[in-house]
Amino acid sequence: MQDLLTMLQKLHRPRLLMRAARIGSEDYRRGTHLPRILGFGVLPRHGTALITLIEIEAELNTQRKAADASYSLIRHVDVLIAMIGEARYLKAAQTPSA
């Protein structure tokens, strides 16, 4: 799981896009946001959800760079918010409680 967090740290996106995602991640609620992005059903574990979100975000970033007409900035920010939120949950689960 540490590799996932390292991979996220190396992710470089436009500053404004990441700033919007960081602000939005303060209100991230897994049970509300994740089904909207991944589809309804049983929510996957944090690591699995994060891997899926990374794949979705990579596709959205490709669309953004190609100026694809189907690109949705709102969806991209929504996915980035979920990625940041899931990374926080994963990081919190890894740190030993005092």
JOWO-V671186 format. One record per run of one state. SS is the DSSP state (hx for helix, st for strand, lp for the rest). FROM is the first residue (numbers start at 1). TO is the last residue. Records with the same first field share a line. If there is no record, write none. Layout:
# JOWO-V671186
SS: FROM-TO  FROM-TO
This chain:
# JOWO-V671186
lp: 1-1  10-14  26-29  39-45  66-72  95-98
hx: 2-9  15-25  30-38  46-65  73-94
